[in-house]
Structures are given as C-alpha cells and as structure tokens.
C-alpha cells in the first residue's frame, strides 16, 4: 500500500497592463509555486499491545523522527507475532514487528517477509517461579504444575529445555492457561511455575510485588532475538528509500528512549490513555522501557549500530526453530536471503552514552538474568 507524494499549486497574481491609457485592461497570469511533497503514509503493526517495550516506536512518531523524513506513521496494536506476520505478508500492513522465532518459521513456510532490522537481542525465554517457593534450581521443576499458553511462542521449547537440563518432561503436569490469567495463576498457587517471555511477564509480577526467579532457556543454548522489523519483498523493491527511512526513524526513537527513559515513560502514558489509567501504569511502563534498553546492549549494536541483524545468528536460531517447532521436511532458507542491513539506518551511541545506558539498565538486566 504505497502512497504517492502529492503535488499542489496555488496561483500568484500579477497585473499586466496593455493598450492605451484610455482603454487599459488588466490580464491575470498564474505563476505556480514549486511543488510541495506530501507525507507518505505508512501503516505499521506491533506484535502486541502498546506497552512499555514498544514505547520507542511511539517516540519515533511523537518526536518527529519520521515526520522529518516525510513519513506519516499509523501504528496499530498487534494480536500476536503470527497475526502481525500474516498482516504484513498479506498486504494489510506495510511494515511491522514480530518475534524472531515466528519470523523464521514463517520464512521456512514460504511467507513473503524480510527482516529489515532487529529491535532486541534477547527474547528472554524461560521459566518463572516464585522466588520464595520450593523451586530453587531447574531440577526442582520435576513433578510440578507448569503453566503454559497453548499458542505461546515460548511453549514449544519447554521439552528442549527439559532435555538440556536433565528433567523428565513426562513428570511435569502441563496446565494450559489463557495469557490473561497465567501470571495470576502463579501468584495464587494454581501452578508452581510458568513458561514465559520474561520481558512480557516479569512487569506483571513486579507491579504485584510478587518476586519471581527466572530460569533462562538461553543458559542451555536455546537462544533467540526478541523482535524483528519486517516488510514484504515487493514493498521493499518498490520503496527502498522509504523502508530505509522507516527503519532509521524507528532506531532514532530507540536511541532517544534508551537515553531519556523517564521522559519516555511520561510521553508514552500521555498518548496511551488506556494504559495510563491502569494500576501501577508508570512502574509497568518504566519496567518495559528499562528491559528493552537492557536487551539492546549487545555486540551487534555496539559494533554496528542499533537495529543490526547478524545473519549467522539468525541461521543458528533457525536450526533450533525447525528442530523444536517445525515439521520433518522443513528447511529454513539461509538468512542472507531474507535479512537486510542498512548501515545508514543504524544510529550509534558514543562510548559515554553506552556507559550511561549500561549503568541505568543494571536493575532490569538482573531481572532478566543478564547481569
């Protein structure tokens, strides 16, 4: 859905007089002004709700990082990564974001999407258990009630984690729960632990003053990026500079948010009124922004700039996706076929800025087990 830049003209007026004084007449000749380019409208979809970890996207719009590039951005909330991917590949949205595991699986199944940037470098897959409960180490999970969401992108990797740590998966009592109640089910003791994307679930526990511990899948080699920015191949081919500008503006928003987290909280809540009226909205948003900053402290960003995607790492992650969630005949394409890096769309932080971000992110890195 490509919008062309419009052109308009507003005539100026000059009087040109001809003839004798007794019969002078005025003629009006229009002189068009230079054409004025109209903003290009782009429709972007999130993979989930507009909570704190997505505040940087709204900052890109609020602070004019897209407007200065001639882009008028429309942002829609998401309903899960697969829904976002289907919307992008099906031409409902121009661009959007989705979890890396879902992106890889969709590419393996032949969907028309390409990665044009990465928004975070640690999906935070793991198991959350009450910090004060009986589960002190992974082996303690045996025989326990484990909450999962049936369609969750984290759930398929539980058997692999059990195998890696030496847990008898058959001993677990798997309890399928709606995503809206899974955290409360841990709090009220209905389940002993839950499989989670930590960055999405931990803020719910913190705002309820319920300490949890995270057993990270990545500690055993089950490791993924968080979310990628996506576009269709046809859209990229038709609008290469526009795609570059969208990614550049978004990463400018990410950089600004990482360097100005408190103002980002205030700005985000002013725009997201439904979020702002919820209990502990400020803390909830602060946690999301802080955790997002934490997962963007990575070799990829420090060496290449925000948004860089390492194709070799995507290939490694693809092997895990196919192994644990794919079909026997699934063969993922090489990442170089669907990963695009645009160096001039990857803003860099100075050494001092990285020092500041790293220092501020320490509490959130600890929550995610990254410290």
C-alpha positions as a printed NumPy array, in Angstrom:
array([[  0.   ,   0.   ,   0.   ],
       [  2.178,   2.751,  -1.3  ],
       [  1.143,   6.366,  -1.142],
       [  2.495,   8.738,  -3.779],
       [  3.672,  12.159,  -2.85 ],
       [  1.067,  14.728,  -3.896],
       [  1.708,  17.891,  -5.779],
       [ -0.277,  21.097,  -5.468],
       [ -0.169,  24.576,  -6.938],
       [ -1.502,  27.913,  -5.732],
       [ -1.526,  30.633,  -8.397],
       [  0.04 ,  34.031,  -7.651],
       [ -1.39 ,  37.111,  -9.298],
       [  0.259,  39.906, -11.264],
       [ -1.405,  42.625, -13.244],
       [ -0.124,  43.026, -16.744],
       [ -1.381,  46.151, -18.441],
       [ -1.565,  46.624, -22.167],
       [ -3.036,  49.088, -24.61 ],
       [ -3.579,  52.79 , -24.452],
       [ -4.332,  54.606, -21.25 ],
       [ -7.901,  55.235, -22.306],
       [ -8.615,  51.553, -22.87 ],
       [ -6.227,  49.846, -20.393],
       [ -7.208,  46.333, -19.383],
       [ -5.793,  44.014, -16.721],
       [ -4.797,  40.418, -17.529],
       [ -4.19 ,  37.828, -14.792],
       [ -1.427,  35.245, -15.387],
       [ -0.926,  32.417, -12.868],
       [  2.613,  31.553, -11.758],
       [  2.666,  28.18 ,  -9.943],
       [  4.721,  27.785,  -6.783],
       [  7.203,  24.908,  -6.507],
       [  5.571,  21.543,  -5.881],
       [  5.316,  20.576,  -2.208],
       [  5.848,  16.921,  -1.377],
       [  3.126,  15.435,   0.766],
       [  3.959,  12.985,   3.576],
       [  3.917,   9.308,   2.696],
       [  1.569,   7.36 ,   4.942],
       [  2.912,   4.055,   6.264],
       [  0.85 ,   1.565,   8.274],
       [  2.881,  -0.339,  10.893],
       [  1.642,  -3.112,  13.175],
       [  3.033,  -4.053,  16.563],
       [  3.097,  -7.709,  17.53 ],
       [  1.275,  -6.987,  20.786],
       [ -0.171,  -4.203,  22.938],
       [  1.405,  -0.718,  23.068],
       [  3.113,  -1.35 ,  26.422],
       [  6.465,  -0.029,  27.634],
       [  8.743,  -2.155,  25.495],
       [  7.157,  -0.609,  22.385],
       [  7.316,   2.981,  23.64 ],
       [ 10.306,   3.731,  21.389],
       [  8.105,   3.283,  18.315],
       [  5.699,   5.906,  19.577],
       [  8.631,   8.166,  20.498],
       [  9.784,   7.987,  16.876],
       [  6.411,   9.417,  15.883],
       [  5.987,  11.879,  18.758],
       [  9.431,  13.398,  18.364],
       [  9.184,  13.775,  14.595],
       [ 11.878,  11.295,  13.58 ],
       [  9.569,  10.019,  10.864],
       [  7.967,  13.341,  10.056],
       [ 11.337,  14.911,   9.255],
       [ 11.803,  12.125,   6.706],
       [  8.441,  12.823,   5.088],
       [  6.616,   9.898,   6.72 ],
       [  3.216,   9.93 ,   8.372],
       [  3.135,   6.784,  10.51 ],
       [ -0.003,   4.935,  11.516],
       [  0.62 ,   2.398,  14.313],
       [ -1.753,  -0.467,  15.086],
       [ -1.706,  -2.71 ,  18.149],
       [ -0.958,  -6.357,  17.494],
       [ -2.587,  -9.678,  18.316],
       [  0.493, -11.869,  18.38 ],
       [  3.501, -12.343,  16.139],
       [  1.833, -14.726,  13.708],
       [ -1.06 , -12.319,  13.236],
       [  1.381,  -9.477,  12.533],
       [  3.303, -11.587,  10.027],
       [  0.141, -12.606,   8.207],
       [ -0.99 ,  -8.99 ,   8.079],
       [  2.31 ,  -7.858,   6.582],
       [  2.673, -10.685,   4.083],
       [ -0.986, -10.313,   3.139],
       [ -0.685,  -6.574,   2.379],
       [ -2.851,  -5.398,   5.287],
       [  0.132,  -3.546,   6.745],
       [  3.146,  -2.016,   5.044],
       [  5.563,  -2.973,   7.806],
       [  5.534,  -4.353,  11.329],
       [  7.303,  -6.27 ,  14.061],
       [  7.201,  -9.927,  15.131],
       [  9.136, -12.35 ,  17.323],
       [ 12.178, -13.849,  15.648],
       [ 11.113, -17.454,  16.148],
       [  7.811, -16.782,  14.406],
       [  9.6  , -14.901,  11.624],
       [ 11.967, -17.791,  10.946],
       [  9.167, -20.351,  10.95 ],
       [  7.095, -18.189,   8.59 ],
       [ 10.001, -17.785,   6.178],
       [ 10.549, -21.541,   6.304],
       [  6.91 , -21.987,   5.274],
       [  7.393, -19.601,   2.359],
       [  5.718, -16.388,   3.546],
       [  6.812, -13.197,   1.794],
       [  8.564, -11.261,   4.561],
       [ 12.065,  -9.893,   5.037],
       [ 13.891,  -8.676,   8.126],
       [ 14.981,  -5.041,   7.781],
       [ 16.037,  -4.541,  11.406],
       [ 16.157,  -6.049,  14.886],
       [ 14.537,  -4.425,  17.921],
       [ 16.113,  -6.502,  20.71 ],
       [ 18.697,  -9.25 ,  21.1  ],
       [ 17.331, -11.493,  23.839],
       [ 13.832, -12.981,  23.682],
       [ 14.038, -13.789,  27.386],
       [ 12.543, -17.263,  27.032],
       [ 12.436, -19.155,  30.303],
       [ 10.516, -20.472,  33.275],
       [  9.335, -18.112,  36.006],
       [  8.806, -19.461,  39.527],
       [  8.077, -17.759,  42.869],
       [ 11.348, -16.523,  44.341],
       [ 10.32 , -17.696,  47.794],
       [  8.933, -21.053,  46.662],
       [ 10.422, -24.557,  46.67 ],
       [ 11.855, -24.354,  43.122],
       [ 15.465, -23.323,  43.639],
       [ 17.088, -24.956,  40.618],
       [ 15.833, -26.372,  37.284],
       [ 15.797, -29.957,  38.584],
       [ 13.222, -28.884,  41.199],
       [ 10.678, -28.455,  38.383],
       [ 10.168, -32.216,  38.139],
       [  6.675, -33.245,  39.229],
       [  5.46 , -29.634,  39.359],
       [  2.473, -27.916,  37.725],
       [  3.788, -25.776,  34.881],
       [  1.545, -23.16 ,  33.292],
       [  1.757, -22.624,  29.548],
       [ -0.226, -20.75 ,  26.907],
       [ -1.287, -23.175,  24.201],
       [ -0.396, -20.9  ,  21.294],
       [  2.54 , -19.228,  23.004],
       [  5.774, -18.852,  21.093],
       [  7.633, -19.956,  24.207],
       [  5.726, -23.197,  24.89 ],
       [  7.268, -25.375,  22.122],
       [ 10.716, -25.003,  23.647],
       [  9.865, -26.45 ,  27.076],
       [ 10.64 , -30.083,  26.079],
       [ 14.011, -28.994,  24.694],
       [ 14.834, -27.169,  27.921],
       [ 13.891, -30.207,  29.99 ],
       [ 16.144, -32.396,  27.883],
       [ 19.021, -29.924,  28.166],
       [ 18.88 , -29.724,  31.973],
       [ 18.091, -33.392,  32.568],
       [ 14.453, -33.062,  33.618],
       [ 11.942, -35.803,  32.856],
       [  9.422, -33.863,  30.761],
       [  6.808, -36.602,  31.324],
       [  6.92 , -35.851,  35.047],
       [  5.615, -32.309,  34.537],
       [  1.926, -31.548,  34.871],
       [  1.356, -29.134,  31.991],
       [ -1.527, -26.729,  32.63 ],
       [ -2.777, -24.801,  29.601],
       [ -3.899, -21.288,  30.576],
       [ -5.155, -18.154,  28.888],
       [ -2.473, -15.49 ,  28.524],
       [ -4.633, -13.084,  30.54 ],
       [ -4.505, -15.205,  33.696],
       [ -1.263, -17.118,  33.548],
       [  0.708, -14.756,  35.823],
       [ -2.136, -14.608,  38.355],
       [ -2.212, -18.414,  38.328],
       [  1.369, -18.427,  39.578],
       [  0.582, -15.785,  42.194],
       [ -2.45 , -17.643,  43.574],
       [ -0.673, -21.002,  43.518],
       [ -2.747, -22.69 ,  40.84 ],
       [  0.536, -23.562,  39.115],
       [  4.049, -23.801,  40.536],
       [  5.747, -22.043,  37.621],
       [  5.126, -20.826,  34.072],
       [  6.845, -20.737,  30.71 ],
       [  7.314, -17.126,  29.643],
       [  8.781, -14.399,  27.539],
       [ 10.332, -12.751,  30.578],
       [ 10.088,  -9.166,  29.373],
       [  6.332,  -9.526,  28.924],
       [  5.606, -11.342,  32.199],
       [  8.05 , -10.   ,  34.781],
       [  6.481,  -6.492,  34.897],
       [  3.159,  -8.11 ,  35.88 ],
       [  4.832,  -9.775,  38.855],
       [  6.84 ,  -6.72 ,  39.893],
       [  3.793,  -4.447,  39.9  ],
       [  2.023,  -7.017,  42.106],
       [  5.016,  -7.066,  44.471],
       [  5.453, -10.788,  43.847],
       [  9.155, -11.729,  43.486],
       [  9.993, -14.389,  40.885],
       [ 13.127, -16.094,  39.65 ],
       [ 13.865, -16.783,  36.004],
       [ 15.373, -19.979,  34.647],
       [ 16.666, -18.882,  31.256],
       [ 16.484, -21.191,  28.258],
       [ 19.436, -19.319,  26.738],
       [ 21.689, -20.656,  29.503],
       [ 21.334, -24.008,  27.723],
       [ 21.739, -22.796,  24.163],
       [ 18.053, -22.161,  23.359],
       [ 18.55 , -18.562,  22.416],
       [ 16.689, -16.142,  20.119],
       [ 16.489, -12.48 ,  19.203],
       [ 13.398, -10.677,  20.513],
       [ 11.532,  -8.873,  17.677],
       [ 12.435,  -8.058,  14.078],
       [ 11.148,  -5.266,  11.86 ],
       [  9.546,  -6.713,   8.737],
       [  8.35 ,  -5.767,   5.26 ],
       [  7.269,  -7.62 ,   2.12 ],
       [  9.796,  -8.131,  -0.649],
       [  7.581,  -6.299,  -3.146],
       [  7.144,  -3.325,  -0.825],
       [ 10.907,  -3.099,  -0.282],
       [ 11.653,  -3.281,  -4.016],
       [  9.122,  -0.559,  -4.79 ],
       [ 10.044,   1.688,  -1.849],
       [ 13.706,   1.099,  -0.894],
       [ 14.325,   4.604,   0.443],
       [ 11.01 ,   4.654,   2.307],
       [ 11.823,   1.37 ,   4.071],
       [ 15.241,   2.735,   4.965],
       [ 13.691,   5.917,   6.343],
       [ 11.134,   3.998,   8.416],
       [ 13.892,   1.893,   9.957],
       [ 16.151,   4.901,  10.548],
       [ 13.387,   6.879,  12.228],
       [ 12.45 ,   3.932,  14.416],
       [ 16.038,   3.435,  15.543],
       [ 16.365,   7.154,  16.267],
       [ 13.334,   6.658,  18.508],
       [ 15.008,   3.696,  20.181],
       [ 18.223,   5.622,  20.795],
       [ 16.331,   8.58 ,  22.243],
       [ 14.277,   6.29 ,  24.507],
       [ 17.37 ,   4.497,  25.799],
       [ 18.952,   7.852,  26.661],
       [ 15.786,   9.512,  28.028],
       [ 13.832,   6.709,  29.773],
       [ 11.989,   8.851,  32.306],
       [ 10.69 ,  11.325,  29.754],
       [  9.762,   8.393,  27.517],
       [  7.587,   6.984,  30.332],
       [  5.741,  10.296,  30.709],
       [  5.31 ,  10.801,  26.985],
       [  4.113,   7.252,  26.389],
       [  1.48 ,   7.378,  29.122],
       [  0.128,  10.691,  27.833],
       [ -0.518,   9.047,  24.476],
       [ -1.67 ,   5.646,  25.757],
       [ -4.612,   6.722,  27.902],
       [ -5.971,   3.208,  28.477],
       [ -2.613,   2.097,  29.813],
       [ -2.217,   5.246,  31.899],
       [ -5.355,   4.595,  33.971],
       [ -4.306,   1.084,  34.998],
       [ -2.843,   0.359,  38.414],
       [  0.917,   0.975,  38.618],
       [  0.966,   2.164,  34.997],
       [  4.093,   4.274,  35.478],
       [  6.084,   1.444,  37.048],
       [  4.804,  -1.03 ,  34.458],
       [  5.903,   1.239,  31.612],
       [  9.232,   2.025,  33.26 ],
       [  9.983,  -1.686,  33.544],
       [  9.222,  -2.292,  29.878],
       [ 11.444,   0.556,  28.725],
       [ 14.25 ,  -0.451,  31.077],
       [ 14.172,  -4.076,  29.981],
       [ 14.162,  -3.096,  26.322],
       [ 17.276,  -0.984,  26.867],
       [ 18.88 ,  -3.977,  28.578],
       [ 18.31 ,  -6.342,  25.65 ],
       [ 19.744,  -3.806,  23.204],
       [ 23.108,  -3.842,  24.939],
       [ 24.707,  -6.378,  22.637],
       [ 27.8  ,  -6.854,  20.442],
       [ 25.601,  -6.293,  17.384],
       [ 24.552,  -2.801,  18.464],
       [ 27.823,  -1.68 ,  19.995],
       [ 29.826,  -2.67 ,  16.934],
       [ 27.387,  -1.878,  14.12 ],
       [ 24.638,   0.373,  15.453],
       [ 21.049,  -0.039,  16.634],
       [ 18.953,  -2.414,  14.546],
       [ 21.759,  -4.547,  13.107],
       [ 20.864,  -8.186,  12.397],
       [ 23.564, -10.859,  12.489],
       [ 22.723, -13.317,   9.698],
       [ 24.922, -16.041,  11.189],
       [ 22.993, -15.851,  14.443],
       [ 19.684, -15.972,  12.584],
       [ 20.886, -19.15 ,  10.856],
       [ 21.757, -20.665,  14.245],
       [ 18.353, -19.71 ,  15.627],
       [ 16.659, -21.171,  12.551],
       [ 18.133, -24.575,  13.307],
       [ 16.545, -24.503,  16.75 ],
       [ 13.191, -23.274,  15.459],
       [ 12.949, -26.087,  12.917],
       [ 14.223, -28.67 ,  15.396],
       [ 11.678, -27.845,  18.083],
       [  8.685, -26.336,  16.27 ],
       [  8.988, -27.336,  12.612],
       [  7.895, -30.244,  10.501],
       [ 10.262, -33.064,   9.454],
       [ 10.637, -31.693,   5.928],
       [ 11.076, -28.044,   6.917],
       [ 14.235, -26.499,   5.502],
       [ 14.836, -22.889,   6.534],
       [ 16.288, -20.66 ,   3.825],
       [ 19.666, -19.058,   4.557],
       [ 19.321, -15.824,   6.477],
       [ 21.133, -13.888,   3.739],
       [ 18.045, -14.464,   1.59 ],
       [ 15.77 , -12.528,   3.923],
       [ 17.935, -10.309,   6.16 ],
       [ 18.713,  -6.755,   5.029],
       [ 21.072,  -4.46 ,   6.931],
       [ 21.083,  -0.758,   6.094],
       [ 24.134,   0.898,   7.711],
       [ 22.827,   4.448,   7.302],
       [ 19.671,   3.449,   9.219],
       [ 21.604,   2.248,  12.297],
       [ 22.358,   5.111,  14.695],
       [ 25.289,   4.565,  17.041],
       [ 25.82 ,   5.527,  20.641],
       [ 29.047,   7.045,  21.889],
       [ 31.145,   5.246,  24.49 ],
       [ 29.811,   7.6  ,  27.143],
       [ 26.209,   7.039,  26.072],
       [ 26.717,   3.276,  26.262],
       [ 28.16 ,   3.708,  29.741],
       [ 25.072,   5.623,  30.848],
       [ 22.656,   3.1  ,  29.305],
       [ 24.538,   0.164,  30.8  ],
       [ 24.517,   1.718,  34.264],
       [ 20.809,   2.568,  34.14 ],
       [ 19.935,  -0.88 ,  32.796],
       [ 21.595,  -2.891,  35.568],
       [ 18.39 ,  -3.482,  37.629],
       [ 16.487,  -4.611,  34.53 ],
       [ 19.352,  -6.777,  33.32 ],
       [ 19.269,  -8.516,  36.694],
       [ 15.526,  -9.164,  36.379],
       [ 16.178, -10.799,  33.01 ],
       [ 19.145, -12.791,  34.282],
       [ 21.522, -10.845,  32.045],
       [ 23.689,  -9.33 ,  34.794]])
